[in-house]
Amino acid sequence: MSKLTTAPRDVFQTFMNFPLVEDLDALKADVAIIGMPYGDPYTIDELINDQTNAPTAVRRASKRISQALDRYDFDIGGPVFAGQDIKVVDVGDVPGNAADHVGHYKLAEAAIRKILAAGALPITIGGDHGIPIPIFRALDGEGPITLVQLDAHLDWRDNVNGVKEGYSSTIRRASEMKHIDKIFQVGVRGQGSARTEEVEAARAYGANIITTNEWQDIGTAALLKRIPDGGRYYLTIDADGLDPSVMPAVEGPQPGGITYRQTIELIQGLVGKGRLVGMDIVEIAPARDVNEITSMTAGHIILNVIGAAVRAGYFKR
């Protein structure tokens, strides 16, 4: 038995009460939900930040977003599974180790590799925005990957305090991986950690930076046309990419963000025009939430990914 994850902590609550599977060597599923609470901290105070509580918070809130998955979902266009025999499991959280505060990245990469090897679609709940980095590594057999990032911030810092795999360096690290091809950064706005040199580095790579204002002006359909058809896509969603009215529980809220409708349209468009090989949602700070709105929205986003994949024929046998 390969022990790369542990059962969800604090409350024994899987996402949507899907079955818990801890033995990834025996994984048989179409979709695997996995929690990655821990990033690569910039300071000792960030070792246990509020984002580490997000996988638990999203799982706990999931019981409020659906009475039963056979109910009609008007965002998806019917029941999530559309009457098909779809198996979704929760494989728990990648654990941390106080004696090795970055060793969990290796566990995370290994866990994603096993999920992919089992033929399942990995959906990850972070954690801060450093956690996609080991996921990107695990996708080296899935390329070329078109990376789509929904985020208020650019995340192209080379390092912060000497740390190169933290939440401000996610897309910079992705750009250095041979299997990552085109990069689309959408919903960018306001100020973050990016300096002029990071913006220039992103543009020199060829990153397609589409600000929130431009997205609002051109619409989601036009945005999707810029992303090549028939690709293999990975979607990483930072909660602060959405407007604070939709996802208030973030550390860096920026006004004028992306709406829930735009987010769902983006997901449905990506899933339908090629192959989504994985997605994550990160940077939720549950202590800042209001009536669990952020965690519930994250849960709805996950269900929309699954529902769109079902309708695109991802799991037909």
C-alpha positions in Angstrom: 0.0 0.0 0.0 1.4 3.4 -1.0 0.6 5.9 1.7 0.9 9.3 0.0 -2.2 10.9 1.6 -4.1 10.9 4.9 -7.8 11.1 5.6 -9.3 14.6 5.7 -8.4 16.2 9.0 -10.5 17.8 11.8 -13.8 16.4 10.6 -14.3 13.1 8.8 -16.0 14.7 5.9 -15.0 13.9 2.3 -15.9 16.2 -0.5 -19.6 15.7 -1.2 -19.4 12.5 0.9 -17.7 10.8 -2.0 -15.9 7.5 -1.0 -12.5 7.9 0.7 -9.6 6.1 -1.0 -6.2 6.3 0.8 -4.4 3.5 -1.2 -3.5 5.2 -4.4 -2.0 1.9 -5.8 -5.6 0.5 -5.7 -7.3 3.6 -7.1 -10.1 3.0 -9.5 -12.0 6.2 -10.3 -12.9 8.7 -13.0 -12.2 11.7 -10.8 -10.0 12.0 -7.7 -10.4 14.9 -5.3 -7.2 15.6 -3.4 -6.3 18.2 -0.7 -2.9 19.9 -0.7 -2.8 22.1 2.4 0.9 23.1 2.5 3.0 25.3 0.2 6.6 26.4 0.4 6.5 29.2 3.0 8.4 32.5 2.7 8.6 32.9 6.4 8.2 30.6 9.4 4.9 32.3 10.2 3.5 31.1 6.8 4.3 27.5 7.6 0.8 27.1 8.9 -1.2 29.8 7.2 -5.0 30.0 7.0 -4.9 28.5 3.5 -3.8 25.2 5.0 -7.4 25.0 6.4 -9.0 25.3 3.0 -9.3 21.6 2.0 -11.2 20.9 5.3 -13.4 24.1 4.9 -14.4 23.2 1.3 -15.2 19.6 2.2 -17.3 20.8 5.2 -19.2 23.3 3.1 -19.8 20.8 0.4 -22.7 19.3 2.3 -24.5 22.6 1.9 -24.3 22.9 -1.9 -26.3 19.8 -3.0 -29.1 17.8 -1.4 -28.3 15.0 -3.8 -26.3 14.7 -7.0 -29.3 13.4 -8.9 -30.9 16.8 -8.6 -31.1 19.0 -11.7 -28.2 21.6 -11.8 -29.1 24.6 -13.9 -25.5 25.7 -14.2 -24.5 22.3 -15.7 -27.7 21.6 -17.6 -28.9 18.6 -15.7 -27.7 16.2 -12.9 -23.9 16.3 -12.5 -23.4 12.7 -13.7 -26.1 12.9 -16.4 -27.3 9.4 -15.6 -23.9 7.9 -16.2 -22.0 5.5 -14.0 -19.2 8.0 -12.9 -17.0 7.2 -9.9 -15.6 10.2 -8.0 -13.5 9.6 -4.9 -11.7 11.8 -2.3 -8.2 10.6 -1.7 -7.6 12.8 1.4 -4.8 15.3 2.0 -1.1 15.3 1.3 0.4 15.4 4.8 3.1 17.8 6.0 6.2 17.1 8.1 7.5 19.6 10.6 11.0 18.2 10.2 10.9 18.7 6.4 8.7 21.6 5.5 9.0 21.1 1.8 9.0 17.3 1.6 5.3 17.3 1.0 5.9 18.6 -2.5 7.5 15.2 -3.4 4.5 13.4 -1.9 2.1 15.7 -3.9 3.9 15.0 -7.1 3.9 11.2 -6.5 0.2 11.3 -5.6 -0.7 13.1 -8.8 1.3 10.7 -10.8 -0.6 7.8 -9.3 -3.9 9.4 -9.9 -3.0 10.0 -13.6 -1.7 6.5 -13.9 -5.1 5.2 -12.7 -6.7 7.2 -15.5 -8.5 9.6 -13.1 -8.9 13.3 -13.5 -7.1 15.0 -10.5 -8.9 18.0 -8.9 -6.9 19.6 -6.2 -8.0 21.8 -3.3 -5.2 24.0 -1.9 -3.4 25.4 0.0 -1.7 28.5 -1.3 -0.7 29.0 -4.9 2.6 27.2 -4.5 0.9 23.8 -4.6 0.4 23.6 -8.4 4.2 23.4 -8.9 4.6 19.7 -7.9 1.4 19.0 -9.9 3.0 20.6 -13.0 6.0 18.3 -12.6 3.7 15.3 -12.4 2.2 16.3 -15.8 5.4 15.7 -17.7 3.9 12.7 -19.5 0.8 14.7 -20.5 2.3 17.4 -22.6 2.4 19.7 -24.4 0.2 21.4 -21.8 -1.6 24.7 -22.3 -1.7 26.3 -18.9 -4.6 28.5 -18.0 -4.4 30.6 -14.9 -7.3 32.5 -13.5 -5.8 34.9 -11.0 -5.7 38.6 -10.0 -1.9 38.3 -9.9 0.9 37.3 -12.3 3.0 34.9 -10.1 6.2 35.4 -12.1 8.6 36.2 -9.2 11.8 34.2 -9.5 12.1 34.0 -5.7 10.9 35.6 -2.5 13.4 35.5 0.4 15.3 32.9 -1.5 12.3 30.6 -1.8 11.7 29.7 -5.5 8.6 27.5 -5.2 6.3 29.7 -3.3 3.0 31.2 -4.2 4.4 34.2 -6.1 6.6 32.0 -8.4 4.1 29.4 -9.7 3.9 30.5 -13.4 7.6 31.3 -13.6 8.4 27.7 -12.5 5.8 26.4 -15.0 7.4 28.3 -17.8 10.7 26.5 -17.1 9.1 23.0 -17.7 9.5 21.6 -21.2 6.0 20.1 -21.3 4.3 23.4 -20.5 3.7 25.1 -23.8 1.4 28.1 -24.1 0.4 30.0 -21.0 -2.8 32.1 -20.6 -3.1 34.3 -17.6 -6.6 35.7 -17.3 -8.4 37.9 -14.8 -5.2 39.8 -13.9 -5.8 43.2 -12.3 -4.6 45.6 -9.6 -1.3 45.3 -7.8 0.4 42.2 -6.6 4.0 41.0 -6.1 4.8 41.5 -9.8 7.4 44.2 -10.6 8.0 45.5 -14.1 10.8 42.9 -14.6 8.3 40.1 -13.9 5.8 41.5 -16.4 8.6 41.8 -19.0 9.7 38.2 -18.3 6.2 36.9 -18.8 5.8 38.7 -22.1 9.2 37.6 -23.2 8.1 34.0 -22.7 5.0 34.6 -24.7 2.5 34.5 -21.9 -0.9 35.6 -23.0 -2.0 38.1 -20.4 -5.7 39.0 -20.5 -6.7 41.5 -17.8 -10.1 41.5 -16.2 -11.0 44.7 -18.1 -10.1 43.1 -21.4 -12.1 39.9 -20.6 -15.1 42.0 -19.7 -14.8 43.9 -23.0 -14.4 41.0 -25.3 -16.4 38.3 -23.5 -15.6 34.7 -22.6 -16.4 33.3 -26.1 -13.7 35.6 -27.7 -11.3 34.8 -24.9 -11.7 31.0 -25.5 -11.1 31.5 -29.3 -7.6 32.7 -28.4 -6.8 29.4 -26.7 -5.9 26.8 -29.3 -8.5 24.1 -30.0 -7.8 20.4 -29.4 -5.2 21.1 -26.7 -4.4 19.5 -23.4 -5.3 22.0 -20.7 -4.5 22.5 -17.1 -6.5 25.1 -15.2 -5.3 26.7 -12.0 -7.7 29.0 -10.2 -6.7 31.4 -7.5 -9.7 32.4 -5.5 -8.7 36.1 -5.7 -9.2 35.9 -9.4 -12.9 36.0 -8.8 -14.5 39.1 -7.5 -14.5 39.5 -3.7 -18.3 39.5 -3.8 -18.1 35.9 -5.0 -15.1 34.7 -3.1 -14.4 37.0 -0.2 -12.1 34.7 1.8 -8.8 35.6 0.3 -5.7 37.3 1.7 -5.3 39.7 -1.3 -8.8 40.8 -2.4 -8.9 42.9 -5.6 -12.0 44.7 -6.6 -13.5 44.3 -10.1 -12.9 40.6 -10.4 -14.2 37.8 -12.6 -17.8 36.7 -12.0 -19.0 33.2 -11.2 -20.7 33.0 -14.6 -17.5 33.9 -16.4 -15.6 31.2 -14.5 -18.1 28.5 -15.4 -18.2 29.6 -19.0 -14.4 29.3 -19.1 -14.5 25.8 -17.5 -17.2 24.6 -19.9 -15.3 26.1 -22.9 -12.0 24.5 -22.0 -13.4 21.1 -21.2 -15.4 21.1 -24.5 -12.6 22.2 -26.8 -9.9 19.8 -25.8 -8.9 17.7 -22.8 -8.6 19.1 -19.3 -5.9 17.0 -17.6 -6.4 18.5 -14.2 -7.3 21.6 -12.2 -6.9 23.2 -8.8 -8.5 25.9 -6.7 -6.2 27.6 -4.2 -5.7 30.6 -1.9 -8.9 30.3 0.1 -8.5 31.7 3.7 -11.5 30.2 5.5 -11.2 32.5 8.6 -12.1 35.4 6.3 -15.2 33.8 4.8 -18.7 35.0 5.1 -21.4 32.3 5.5 -19.0 29.8 3.8 -19.7 31.6 0.5 -16.1 31.1 -0.8 -15.9 27.4 0.2 -19.3 26.7 -1.3 -18.4 28.5 -4.5 -15.2 26.4 -4.7 -17.4 23.3 -4.4 -19.7 24.5 -7.1 -16.8 25.1 -9.4 -15.5 21.6 -8.8 -18.9 20.1 -9.6 -19.1 22.2 -12.8 -15.7 20.7 -13.9 -17.0 17.2 -13.3 -20.3 17.9 -15.0 -18.6 19.5 -18.0 -16.2 16.5 -18.3 -19.1 14.1 -18.1 -20.9 15.9 -20.9 -17.7 16.1 -23.0 -17.5 12.3 -22.9 -14.3 12.1 -20.8 -15.4 9.0 -19.0 -17.2 6.9 -21.6 -16.1 3.3 -21.6 
